[in-house]
Amino acid sequence: MSTLTTCRTARVTDTYSLLPTYEGPDLGLTFVRGQARLRVWSPTAEKLQLKLYAEGTGGAPVAEYSMQKSTGGTWVYTLPAQPAGQFYVVQATIKGRQMAEVPDPYVHAVGLNGQRGALLDPATASPARWEEDLRPQLKQATDIVIGEAHVRDLSMHPQSGIQHKGKYLGVAEAGTRGPAGVKTGLDHLTELGITHVHLLPVNDFASIDESKLSENRYNWGYEPLHYSVPEGSYATDPADPAARIRELKQVTQALHGRGLRLILDVVYNHTTDVARTSFEQLVPGYYYRHNPDGSLSDAAACGNEIASERPMVRKLIVESVVYWAREYHVDGFRFDLMGILDLRTMRAVRVALDQIDHSIFLYGEGWTARPSPLPEAERAVKANVGKLDRIAAFGDELRDGVKGGVSRPADPGFVGGQPGLEESVKFGIVGATQHPQLDYSKVNYAKVPWAATPAQAINYVACHDDRLLWDELTVGNPGASEAELIKLDVLSNTIVFTSQGVPFLPIGDEFLRTKGGSHNSYNQPDSVNQLDWARKARYQRIQAFYRQLIALRRAHPAFRLPSQELIQRHLEFLPNLPATTIGYRLKEYAGGDTWRNIVVLFNGNRQAARLPIPGGRYSVVLAEDQINPQGIRTVEGTGETLTVEVPASSALILVQP
C-alpha cells in the first residue's frame, strides 16, 4: 500500500465514514430454494464482475456476469438455477484499476487454498443426524473447565492409535488407544473431565499450502485468510468444499455426544498479508487501521490490525461469529488479542449470540501485542472487561504469580519459592474480583480488580503461547530433580483448579507435556508440537491426579461461586501466615456445598511449613498429589487455632463435613 501524507490520511478516514453501509442479512452467497444469489459490499467500485470456474484452482472462467449496483454500496447477482461452474470469484474495478480476483468476505465454502468460493450451500454439507445435535447442558459459566488443543497435536504422534492423523476426523475418532493401552484423542478428552474443548484456529488460514500436504508443514493458524470457512488442511480432501464443512461439523457432533462443548479460537484482530485479502481488493483501506502517515498500524505484531470500530467491519465480525454458532453449533469463542477489538463490537457479539443461546461462552486475550491507534478506553482490554457483560479475559496476574513471569522466564514464581507474589496469586484465587483482604498495590500487574464477576476471569498457568508449564518450571528452577519439578507442576494447577473463576488447561499438561523448551512453536514440526501419548503412560499417576482434581472442582460448588458477593461472603484468607504461603477458608457451605468449611493451604517454600488454621476436626481430602474426597486422614485440635504441617512445594485441603 502506498504511503499517504498526514492530510491525505485525514481525508481518507473521513471518506471511510461517508461510505454507504448495508444493514441487510443477506451479504455473501445465499440460497433460496436451491438458487444462489450473491451480494457483495464494494461501495467504491465502478464495476464488479462475477466469474465462474469449473475448478477451485487453475483454468479459465466458464462464465462471467456484470453484477448490478444495489442499495447500501452493494452489488448483487442472481445466478442461473444450473450455473456453468462450481466455483466463483468477484473482481472489482476501482478508480479505473482492475483489482485481483477474490471470493467475497462472507464466503462460507471454498476450494483449494481458499482461492475461490464454492457454489455450495453449507446446510447441505452436514453429517447424518446433524439436525439432532444439541449443546450439552451448562448451568453457569463458573462450571466451565476448558481444555485447549490443536487439531494436529491430538492425533499426529505415531503411537496415538488415531487413524485420521492431523485431521478433523482424528478429533472425532472414538476408541483410540496409545502406549500401555492409555486412552488418546477424544477418549482422553472425555476421561479428563473437562467441559469445553478449545481448538486453536480452524478458520481458513494462509500458512499451509493445501496442495502440498505431503510436505507435512505445521502452523497454529493465526494467519486468517477467510473468517467464516473451515481450514482445508485438516480435511480429508481440501479440494472438496463440502469435506471441510461436513468434517468440522462431525467434530462438534462427536464432542456433544460425549457431553463436551466446543470453543473456537477466532482471530478477528488481523489478517494474512493485506494484499491477498478480499477486504483490500473490494474496499481498499477500509478494513484496516492506519498510522498518521498512512501506513498500516500493527497492534497484532502480524503486519496489520482490523478496524473493528467501522460499521461494516463490525457487521462482518458479528455475523461471522453468529454463523459459526448457528451453522456449526459452536458453544464458545476465544478471541485472539481481544484488546485490539473495540468494546462496541464485543458487546454486539454478546447480544447477537444471546439470540441463539445465552450459555455460549466468550473470552479473550485482554491485551494487544503492540500499541494501537484506537484509544484504550474504547478497546476490549483487560482493564475494560468490567464494562462488558459475560465476556471473560485471561488472568496473567495468577499465571505469572504462580510460576514466574513470561518476560522473566528465570523467575521461579510462587511455587518455586519466590517471595512477594502472594497477592498476585490471591488476585487469581478471587477471580480478579474485589475482595476486602487483598492488597492490590502488591499485585504484579493490575492494581485494581478488573472482573465484575468471577466468570470473567480465566485462570491458567500455561497455554499454547510461550512455554508449556513443564518447560517453564524447568527453566525457572535449574537443578531441580524430576521429582521436585513434578511437585511444582502439581502445586501450580492445584492453585488454578481450586481458584474462583474459569480454569484453563492446555491438553497434555496433565501428563507433563514438553516441547523441548520451545517458547514459540507456531511453525515448528509435529515432533515438537504433537501430544506424546507415551508420556501419559509414563506419568499415569500424575494424569490420574489431574482427573481427580478436575472432578473435585466439579463436585464442589464452593470452588466455583458465581458472584463477587458470594466470594466476599464465603472466602476468607487466613491471617499471619509466613512468606510464600497462602491459606484461605471457604466457609458456611459456600455455594450450597455439602462441606461446611474448606481450608485450602499452599506452601511455595522448598521446605515444610507449619500453618495455623481455625481449630476443629478436619478430614484431609488433598495432600500433595493425593486426592480422596472421603478423606486421606483426620486432623483435629481443640483450641482456637490448629497448626498443620504442609510439606514443601505442595497444597493441603482440609474439610469439615
N, C-alpha and C positions, 0 to 999 in steps of 0.2 A: 504494500500500500504506500502511495507517495506521501511524503511528509508535507503537512499543511502548516501555514503560518497560524499564529495565535488568533488573529482576527478572522481568518478563514474558518478556523475551528468553531469559533463562536457562531458564525453564520450557519455552518453545517449542523451544529447542535440545535439551533433554532429551527432549521429546516426539518430535522427529525421530528420535533414536537408538532410541526404543522402537517405532517403526513396524515392522510386519512387512515382510520382504523376500522377494522371489521369486527362486528360483535357476534356474528352467527356461529352456529355449532358445526358447520359443515366444511371447514378448511381441510384440504387434503383430498384423498380419494374416498368417496362414499358410494355405497351400493344401495340401489332401490330396485327390488325385485330382480336382482342379479345384474342390473345395468349400472355401469360405473360412470360417475361424474367427478371431475377434478376441479377444485377451486384453489387457487394459489394467490397469496398476497404478495404483490410486487408493484407498489404504487408509483415507483419511479421509472418503470419500464415503459418504453414506447410500443413495444411489441412483445408478445410471449408466444413461443411456438411449443406445441406438444408433439413429441416424436415417439413413435412406437418401434420396438425392435423385437426380433424373434428370439434373441438370446440375451442373457444378463450381461454379457461382455462381447465385444467384437461385432463385426458385421455392419451393414448399412441399414438405415431406417427403412422399415417396410411401409410406414405411413407417416404423414406429417399434417398437422392441423394448426390453424391460427386460432388461439384462444380468444374469447370475447371479453372485452373490458366490462366489468360489472361494478357493483357497489363497494364502497369502503376500500378502494385501492386493490380490489381483487380481480382476477381473470378466471373465466370459467369455460369448461367444455364438457359436453355430454358425449361419451364415447358410443360408437355403434354397439348394438347388442352382441355382435360377434366381431370383436376388434381383430385387426390384422396381426397384431403382435401380442406377446405376453408381458413385455417389459416396456417401461416408459421413462422419459426424461422431459424436462422443460428447458427452454433456452430463451433467456431474456435479451432484448436489445435495449441498452441504456445509454443515452447521450450518443446515439449513433454507433455504439460499440456492441458487437455480438459477444455475449458472455459465454461461459462454459456450460455444457450440458450437465444438469444435476437432477436428482429426484427432488421432490418438494420437501420443505421442512417437516411436514406432518406425515411423511412416508411411514407405513406400517408393515410393508413387506418388500424385500429387496432380493436381488440376485447376488452373484459372487462379488465380494468386497464392497457391497453396498453401492455399486456404480450406477445401477438403475433400479427404479421402483418396479414392483411387480403388480400386474393387474389381478390381484388376488384379494378376496375378502377374507381377512384373518378369522372371521367367525366360522368359515368353512374348513379351517385347518385346526381341528380340535381332536383330541383323543376320544376314544369310546367313553361314554357315560360322563362326559365333561359337564353336562348340564346338571348333574347330580352332585358336583363338587361343592363342598361347603367349608367355610372357615371354622376351625376348631374354636370352642368356647374360650372366652377370656373375660374374667370378672373385672379386673382392674389392671392398670398399667404397671404397678409395682409387683405384680405377679410374674412379670416377664423375666425370662432368663435367656440372654442372647448368646448364640454360638456363631462366630464368624468363620467363613470358609471361602475358598476359591474353587471354582468348578474343577479345574485340573488337579489341584492339590489333593483332593479327596481320593482320587482313583488312580493316579499315574504310577504309583510305586509298583514294581514288578510283582510284589507279593500282596497286593491289595485284594486279590481274588475277584476283582471287578472286571467284567468283560469290556464294557464301553469306556475304555480309559480316556480321560480328558474330555468327556462328552456330557451333555445334559443327561443323557440316559444312564450314565455312570452314577450320577447323583440319585437317580430314581431306582437303581437296581437293588433288589432285596436279597437277603440270604447270603451275603458275601462274607467270606472268612479269610483271615490272614495267618501269619505265623502262629503256631501253637493253638490254632482254631479261634483266635480272637475275632470279634465282630468288627467289620470295617464298613466304611461308607454310610449308607442310610441306616443300617442296623446299629452302627456305633452312635450316630446322632440320636437315635431313639433310646438306646441304652443309657446314654449320658444323662438324660433327664431335662435337657433344655426345653424351652417352649418355642423359641424362634430361631430359624436358621438365616443368618445374614450372608448373602452371596456377594462377593466382590463384583464389579460391574459386568452385567450380561447384556447391556445395550450394545449396538453395533459400534465397535471401536476400530481405529485405523492402524493399530500397532502390528497386527498379524495379517500377512498375505494369505487369504483363504484359498488361493490357487496353489499354494506351496506348503501344504500342511505336512508333507513328508520331511520338511526341514525341522519340524518339531520346535518351532520358536515359542517362547513363553512371554506373556505380559500380564500384568494385573488388570489392565483395561481402562486406565484413567486417561484415555485419549479419544473422546467421543467423536464419532462421525455422524451417526443418526441417533437421536434421543429416544425414539419410540419403536425401535425394531430390534429383535434379539441379535446378538453376535453370531456369526456364521461358523467360526472355527470350532465351536462347541457342538455343532450339529453333525449328524452322520453324513449329510450331504449339503455343504454350504451353497452349492449352486441351485438347490431346490428351495424356493422361497417358503414353501409350506413346511419343510422339515424343521427349520429352526423354531418356527412358531409352535408347531404341534409338540415338539420335544421339550421346549421350555414349559409348556402347559403340563406336560407329564411330570415335570419336577414338582410343580405346585400340587398336583393331584397326589403324587406319592407322599409328599410331606404331610398334606392334610389328612391322608389316610392313616398316618401314624400319630395324629394329634399335634403335629408341628406346624407352625406358621412360617411364612416366607417373607423375608425382608430383602429388598433390592437396594444395593449401593448405587445411588444415582449421582451423575456428575453434570449438573446444570450450570456450573460456575465458569466453565471454559469449553473450548472445542479443540479438535485437532487443528493443524495448520489452517489458518483462516481462509486462504485462497481455495482450499479443497471443499469448503462447505457450501451447502445450499444457501445459507444465510448471506454470504458475501456475494454470491452470483446473482441473487434476486433483489436484494436491497442493500447495496454496499454501505458498510459502516454502521448500519442501524443496530445490529445485534450486539455490538461490542462497545465497551468503554474506551475512551481515548485520553491521553495526556494533553496538556495545553498546547504542545507543539504538533498535535495531530497524530502522533504515534500511538500504537496500541498500548493501553495500560495493562498491567500484568500482576494483579494480586494473587493469581493462581500459581505463579512461577512456572507457567507452561506456555508462555508466549502471548496470552490474551486473557481477557475476562469478559463474561457476559453482562450486558446491560439489562439486568432483570427488571429495573425500575421503568423501562419503556413499555407502554401498554401491550404491544404485540409480542414482545418477548415474554412478559408476564403471562399473557394468554397461552402462549406455546408451552411454557413450563407447567402451568396448572393443568392444561388439557392433556399433556403427556403423562403426568403423574396419575391423573384420573383414568387415563387409558390403560395403564399397567394394572391399576386396581380392578377395573371392570373386565378387561379382556383376558387378563392372566390371573385374576383372583389373588393378586399380591396383597399381603397383610401389613406391610410396613415399608418405610423408606428411610435410608440413611443418606443424608445429604453431604457429599464431599465438599469441604471448605464452604460450609453453610454461611460463614461470616462474609462471603462475597455477595450473597443474595440479599435483597432488601427485605425489610420487615413486612411491607405490604404484600409482597409476593408470597412469603411464607404463611402469612395469615390467610391469604386467598387459597393456598393449597390445603390448609387445615379445614377451611369452610367447605371446599369442594369435596374433600374426602368424607366429611361428615355426612354428606348426602348419600354416600354409599354404605359406610359402616363407621360408626363412632369409635370403634376399637382399633382402627388402623393406626399403627404407631409411627410417629415421626421423630427423628433425631438427627443430629449432625455435628460436624466439627464447628465449634463456635469461634472460629478464628480464620485468618487469611494467611497465605504464605508470604505475601509482601503487601505494602500499603496499597490502598485503593482510592481513586478519586471520589468515590461516593462517601459522604460524611459518615463517620462511625455511628452517629446517633440514628441513622436510617438503616443500618445493616444488622443482620441476624447474628451478631457476635454474642459471645457468652454473657457479657455484661447486660445485654438486652433480652436475654431469654425470659426474664420475668414479665416482659411486655408481650410475650407470645403465649397463646393458650394451647396446652397439651403438645408442646414441642420441646424435646429434650436436647441436651448438649453433653459432650464428653467432659468429664471432670479431670483435668490434668493435675489439679491440686493433689488429689489422692494418689494418682498414678506416680507422680514424681516424689511425693512424700514417702510412699511405701518403699520404692526400690531405687530411688535416685533419679536425678533429672535427665531428660532426654539429651539436653545440651551439655550435661556433665556426666557422661557415662561412667566415669571412675568413682562417682559417689556411690557408697553402699546403700544409702537410704535408711529409713527407719528399721527395716528388717535386718539390715547389716550392721546395726548398732550406731548409726549416725544420730547424734543428739540434735535437738532443735526442730524436729519435724513433726512433733506430736500434734500441734494444732492443725497442720496441713492434713494429716491423716484423719483427725477428728472432723475436719471440714467435710470430708467424704463420708464419714460414718453417719453424719446427719443429713446426707444427701444434698449438700450445698445450700441448705435452708438456714433460716435464722434460728440460732439456739443461744439461750442466755449464758451458757457456761463456756462458750468459745471466745478466745481472744483472737479476733480476726486480724489484728495488726501483726500477728506472728505467722499467719498463713503465707505460704510461699508465693502465691500469685494473687488471686482475688483477695482483696482486703475487706470485702463485704460479701454477704451471701448473694448468689445470682439466681437461685432457683426459688420459685414461688411455692412449689410442691416437690416432694422427693421424686415423683415420676418424671421430673425434668432433668434429673441428674443420672448420667450413665457412669457407673463406677467400673474401673478397669485398671489393670497394671500393664497390659500389653495389647497390641493389635497388629495388623499386617505391617503397619508403618514402623520404622525403627527396628530395634532388635526384639526378638521374642523374649519372654520372661527368663527362660533358662540361660540364654546367651547374655542377657543384660546382667543377670546375677553373677555369671562367670566373670564378666569384665569388671564389675563393681566390687568383687570380693576375691581378688587374686590370691592364690594359695589355698583357698578353701577346698576341702575334700568334697567328693561327690555326696557323701552323707550330709555334710554341712549345707551344701547347696540345696539339697532336697528339703531340708528343714526350712530354709529361707523361702523356697518356692511354695511350700505348703502354707507357711505363715502368710505370705503375700496374698494368696487367693482366699484364705480363710477370712482375712480382713475384708476383701471385696464382697464375698458372699454372705457375710453377716452384717454388712452396712445397709442403711436405708437407701432407697433409690432403685436403679435397674442395673443388675450386674451383667457384665460383658466378658466373654472368654473367646480368644482365638482358638479354634479347634486344633487340638494337638498339644496345647499347653498342659492338658490333663495327663499326658504321658511324657512330659518333659521334652517337648519338641525342640529341635535345634535347627538353625540354618547355617551352622558352622561359623557363627559370629556375624553374618551379614546384617547390615543395618538398613539396606535398601535393595531388596531382592526383586524389584518390579519387573526386570527383564532378564533375570538370571535363570539358568536351566532348571528343569524338573528335579535334577539331582540335589539342588539347594532347597527348592520350594515344596516338593511333594511331602505328604504325610508318610513317615516311615513307620509302618504298622508293626515292624519288629520291635520298635520301642514300646509300643503298647504291651506286647507280650513280655518284654523285659521288665517293665515297670508296672506290672498289674496291680501291685499293692497301692501305688500312687493313684492310678486312674480309678481304682475302686474307692479310694478316699474322696476323690473329686465327685464321683457319683453320689456318695453318701452326703457330702457337703451340700450339693445342689438339692438333694432330697430333704435334708434338714431344713433348708431355707423354705422350700415349697410346702413343707408340712407345718411350718410355724409362722403365722401371720405377724408375730412380733417383729420379725426381721424385714417386713415389707409393708410398713404403715403407709397409708395413702395420703396423709396430710402433714403439713408443718405443725399444726396444732397438736396432733396426736404424738408426734415426736417430742415436742416440748413437754407434753404432759407425762409421757411414759419413759423417755430415755434420759437418764441422769448419769453424768460422768462421775467417777469416784475420785474424791479429793486425796491430796497428799501422797501421790504415787511418785516413785523415783524416775529420773530421766530415762527416756527411751522405753517407757512402758505406758500403756493406756488401759484403762478399765472403765466399763460402764455397766449400768443395770437397766434392763427393760422390765419395768415394774407393773404390778397390778393387772395381770392378764392383758398385756398390751395387744391391741388389735383383736381382742377376743381369744387370745391364745389359751391353750389348755395348761400351759405352765404359768404359775402365778408370777414368779420372778426369775429372770435370766441374767446371770452375771457373765460378762464377756471380758476376758483379760488377754492382752497382747504384750509379750516381752520381746523387744527387739535387741536386747543385750546378748552378748556372747557368753554370758553366764546366767545361772538361775537367779530369779528374783523372788523375794518374799513380799507379797502384796496384801494389804488389808482390804477386806470386803465386809459388808454388813453381816452380823452374826446370824446363826441359824443352822439348820440342817440342809445340806445340798447333795444332789446327785450330779456327778461329773459326767457330761454327755459327750464332750470333745476334749481330747488331750493330745497335743502334738498331731500325729497322723492317724489317730484312732477316733472313731465316732461310734457311739452306741446310744440311741435315744432312750433306751431302757436303763441306761446307767453303766458306767465303767467301774466306778467306785463311789463311796459316800464319804463326805467330809462334814464335820459339824463343830460348832463352838457355841458356848452358852452366853458369852459376853456380848457387848455391843458390836464388837468387831471380831473377825476371824481372820487369821493370817494364813494364806495358802501359798505354796511354792509353785511357781511357773518355770518350767525348765528353760534353758537358753533357747533363744530364737524359736519361740513356739507360742501357741494360743491355748487357752483353757476356757471352757464354757461350763458353767455350773448352773443348775436349775433347782427351783423349789416348786415341785408339783402342787 
